Amino acid sequence: MCVGANPPFDHPHVFLDLGNDSEIICPYCSTLYRFAADLGAGESRPPECRLKDKAA
């Protein structure tokens, strides 16, 4: 899921499907996402880019 920057500079939350590709670019903010098989669920590289739930 891409949310763009932090509010108020974010964009609509969009889910990007890699399908059989190894990378995809967000159509709103041009962020490049690459598949990394070594990362687990909820992990990101760099770690500070992980989306954190504000309710937690």
Secondary structure as UniProt FT lines:
FT   STRAND          2..4
FT   TURN            7..8
FT   STRAND          10..14
FT   TURN            19..20
FT   STRAND          23..25
FT   TURN            27..29
FT   STRAND          32..34
FT   TURN            37..38
FT   TURN            41..42
FT   HELIX           47..49
FT   TURN            54..55
//
